[in-house]
Amino acid sequence: MALTATEIAHLKTARANYASKLAEVSANPLPTYTVGNRSFSWVEYHKFLLEALAGVDAAVDAAEDDA
């Protein structure tokens, strides 16, 4: 299914947001920590951002190839 120009623009905005957050996290890394019963792993968050960025890149590439 081909995406509309608006949908492609939304994907590109999402990509820019993920890339910005990844740059921020990479520039200011924090240790993994636990508060109460909740833990937060910056390594896992970094991994998530990389995977999300790759997924959005693939979606944009596929959409632009279909256009």
Residue, then its C-alpha position, 0 to 999 in steps of 0.5 A: m500500500a502506497l503512502t500519501a505525501t502527508e504520511i511520508a512527511h509524518l514519518k520524516t518528522a518522526r525520524a527527525n524526532y528519534a534522531s534528535k533524542l538519540a543525539e541527546v541521549s548519546a551526548n549525555p549518557l546516564p547510568t541504569y537506575t532503579v526508583g522504587n520498583r521501576s528500573f530504567s536502562w539507558v542502554e536499552y533506551h539507546k537501543f530502542l531509539l536506534e531500532a526505531l530510527a532504522g524502522v522509520d528509515a526503512a519505511v521512508d525508503a520503501a514509501e519513496d521507492d513506491a512513489 
